[in-house]
Protein backbone atom coordinates (compact mmCIF):
# COMPACT_ATOMS: atom_id res chain seq x y z
CA UNK A 1 0.00 0.00 0.00
CA UNK A 2 2.86 2.37 0.81
CA UNK A 3 4.25 1.80 -2.67
CA UNK A 4 0.92 2.88 -4.18
CA UNK A 5 0.93 6.13 -2.20
CA UNK A 6 4.55 6.77 -3.11
CA UNK A 7 3.62 6.33 -6.78
CA UNK A 8 0.63 8.66 -6.47
CA UNK A 9 2.75 11.32 -4.77
CA UNK A 10 5.42 11.02 -7.47
CA UNK A 11 2.86 11.34 -10.26
CA UNK A 12 1.21 14.30 -8.51
CA UNK A 13 4.61 15.97 -8.10
CA UNK A 14 5.40 15.53 -11.81
CA UNK A 15 1.94 16.77 -12.82
CA UNK A 16 2.22 19.89 -10.65
CA UNK A 17 5.74 20.46 -11.95
CA UNK A 18 4.58 20.25 -15.56
CA UNK A 19 1.78 22.71 -14.85
CA UNK A 20 4.29 25.12 -13.30
CA UNK A 21 6.70 24.71 -16.24
CA UNK A 22 3.82 25.21 -18.68
CA UNK A 23 2.84 28.44 -16.98
CA UNK A 24 6.40 29.71 -16.93
CA UNK A 25 6.80 28.81 -20.61
CA UNK A 26 3.64 30.79 -21.42
CA UNK A 27 5.05 33.71 -19.43
CA UNK A 28 8.29 33.52 -21.43
CA UNK A 29 6.22 33.47 -24.64
CA UNK A 30 4.34 36.57 -23.53
CA UNK A 31 7.60 38.33 -22.69
CA UNK A 32 9.02 37.45 -26.12
CA UNK A 33 5.92 38.87 -27.84
CA UNK A 34 6.16 42.04 -25.74
CA UNK A 35 9.84 42.55 -26.49
CA UNK A 36 9.30 41.90 -30.21
CA UNK A 37 6.50 44.48 -30.27
CA UNK A 38 8.63 47.06 -28.46
CA UNK A 39 11.54 46.41 -30.86
CA UNK A 40 9.17 46.90 -33.80
CA UNK A 41 7.98 50.21 -32.31
CA UNK A 42 11.58 51.34 -31.84
CA UNK A 43 12.33 50.54 -35.47
CA UNK A 44 9.14 52.16 -36.77
CA UNK A 45 10.28 55.53 -35.42
CA UNK A 46 13.04 55.62 -38.04
CA UNK A 47 11.39 57.42 -40.94
CA UNK A 48 13.12 58.20 -44.23
CA UNK A 49 13.78 61.94 -43.73
CA UNK A 50 14.32 62.68 -47.42
CA UNK A 51 10.80 61.60 -48.31
CA UNK A 52 9.14 62.87 -45.11
CA UNK A 53 10.57 66.41 -45.25
CA UNK A 54 9.68 66.90 -48.92
CA UNK A 55 6.19 65.56 -48.28
CA UNK A 56 6.54 62.74 -50.78
CA UNK A 57 5.69 59.97 -48.33
CA UNK A 58 5.97 58.70 -44.80
CA UNK A 59 8.03 55.54 -45.12
CA UNK A 60 10.62 53.80 -43.01
CA UNK A 61 14.33 54.09 -43.61
CA UNK A 62 14.87 50.32 -43.91
CA UNK A 63 18.47 50.26 -42.66
CA UNK A 64 17.91 52.64 -39.74
CA UNK A 65 14.67 50.89 -38.76
CA UNK A 66 16.28 47.45 -38.77
CA UNK A 67 19.28 48.76 -36.82
CA UNK A 68 17.07 50.43 -34.17
CA UNK A 69 15.07 47.22 -33.71
CA UNK A 70 18.23 45.09 -33.45
CA UNK A 71 19.75 47.54 -30.97
CA UNK A 72 16.65 47.23 -28.79
CA UNK A 73 16.86 43.43 -28.94
CA UNK A 74 20.55 43.53 -28.02
CA UNK A 75 19.78 45.74 -25.03
CA UNK A 76 17.27 43.11 -23.90
CA UNK A 77 19.85 40.34 -24.36
CA UNK A 78 17.89 38.64 -27.13
CA UNK A 79 18.35 37.70 -30.76
CA UNK A 80 15.85 38.07 -33.55
CA UNK A 81 15.00 38.79 -37.15
CA UNK A 82 13.83 42.13 -38.52
CA UNK A 83 11.94 42.53 -41.78
CA UNK A 84 10.87 45.85 -43.32
CA UNK A 85 8.19 45.54 -46.00
CA UNK A 86 9.06 46.60 -49.53
CA UNK A 87 6.74 49.60 -49.38
CA UNK A 88 8.38 50.79 -46.15
CA UNK A 89 5.06 50.91 -44.29
CA UNK A 90 5.63 48.21 -41.68
CA UNK A 91 8.30 46.40 -39.73
CA UNK A 92 8.09 42.91 -38.26
CA UNK A 93 10.38 41.62 -35.53
CA UNK A 94 10.67 37.96 -34.59
CA UNK A 95 12.40 37.17 -31.29
CA UNK A 96 14.11 33.85 -30.59
CA UNK A 97 14.62 32.74 -27.00
CA UNK A 98 14.85 29.53 -25.01
CA UNK A 99 13.02 28.52 -21.85
CA UNK A 100 14.79 26.07 -19.56
CA UNK A 101 12.17 24.15 -17.56
CA UNK A 102 12.67 23.14 -13.96
CA UNK A 103 10.49 20.08 -13.53
CA UNK A 104 10.26 18.88 -17.13
CA UNK A 105 14.03 18.41 -17.09
CA UNK A 106 13.38 15.42 -14.83
CA UNK A 107 11.76 13.67 -17.80
CA UNK A 108 14.39 14.78 -20.32
CA UNK A 109 13.04 18.12 -21.58
CA UNK A 110 15.98 20.47 -21.03
CA UNK A 111 14.92 23.41 -23.21
CA UNK A 112 11.93 24.77 -25.07
CA UNK A 113 12.24 27.21 -27.99
CA UNK A 114 10.29 30.43 -27.56
CA UNK A 115 9.38 32.69 -30.47
CA UNK A 116 7.73 36.08 -30.18
CA UNK A 117 6.54 38.34 -32.96
CA UNK A 118 5.61 41.99 -33.17
CA UNK A 119 4.68 44.28 -36.04
CA UNK A 120 4.51 48.05 -36.26
CA UNK A 121 2.71 49.68 -39.17
CA UNK A 122 2.86 53.33 -40.09
CA UNK A 123 -0.59 54.90 -39.96
CA UNK A 124 -1.17 58.42 -41.19
CA UNK A 125 -3.89 60.48 -42.76
CA UNK A 126 -3.60 62.42 -45.97
CA UNK A 127 -2.92 66.06 -45.22
CA UNK A 128 -2.31 65.44 -41.52
N, C-alpha and C positions, 0 to 999 in steps of 0.2 A: 504494500500500500504506500509506503514511504517513497518508493521509486516512482509510482504514479504521480504523487504530489510534486516530486522533484522535476519530473518531466513537464507537468503543467506550469510550474513556476518558470522553468527555462523557456518554454514556448511563449508564455506571457511576457517575459523579459524581452525576448526577440521581437515580438509583435509591437510592444511599446517602443522599443528602440527604432524599429522601422518607421513607425508613425512619427517619431521625433525627427529622424533623418529626412523623412519626406517633407515635413514642415520646414525644416531648415533649407532643404533644396529648393522649395518653392520661394522661400525668402531670398535666397541667392539669385533665383531667376528674376524676381521682382527688382532686386537691386541692379542686376545687369540691364534690364529694360530701362530703369530710371537713368542710369549712367549713359546708356546709348542715346536716350532722348536728350539729355543735357548736352552731350557732345554734339549732337545734331544741331541743337539751338546755338551752341557756340560757333559752329561752322557757318550756320545760316546768317550770321551777322556780318559776314565778309562779302559785301556787295562789290561788284565791278564798278569802281568809281568812274571810269571813262564813260560808261553808258549811263550811269545814274546821274552824273552832273549835267550831261548834255540833254538829258530827258529822253534819250532813246528807249531805255528799258531799265527795269529793276531786275537784274540777274546776279547770280553769284559769281564771284571770281573763283573758278574751280580749284586752282592751286592753293589760294589763301584759305578757302573754306575747308578743304581737306586737311591742310596743315593745322588750322585752329582746332578742328575736331580731334585730330591725332594728338595734339598737345594736351587737350583736356583728358583724353584717355590715358596718356602717359602720367599725368598728374594724379590720376586715380589708381595707377599701378596696373592698368589693364591693357590688353591688346585688342585690336579690332580692325574692321574693314570700313572704308569710307567710299561712298559712291555719290558723285554729283551727276544729276540727270543731264542729258545732252542740251536741253533747253535752258539749263541753269536756274530752274525754278525750285528744285528741291534737292535735299541732301539726305542720304540714308546711312546710318551708322549701325554696324553689327558688332557687338562685343562678344569676345570669347573668354570664358573663364572656366574654372574647374572647382567643383565642390568636393571636399573630402569628408565622407560620412564617418560618423563615430561608431554607430552600432552595426551598420551594414558591412563594415570592414570585417566583422566577425564571421560573415558568411562569404567573404571573398570580394566584395565590392569596395575597391579602394578609392575610386574617383568617379565622378559623374560630370560629363561636360555640360556647361551652362552656356546658353546663347541668348543674348538680349538684342533687341532691335528698336531703333528709334528713327523717325523721319521728321524733318522740318521742311515745310513748304512755304515759299514766299507768297503772301497774300496782300494784294494792294488793289486800290480802286483807280480807275482812270480819272485823271485830273486831281488826285488827292493822295 
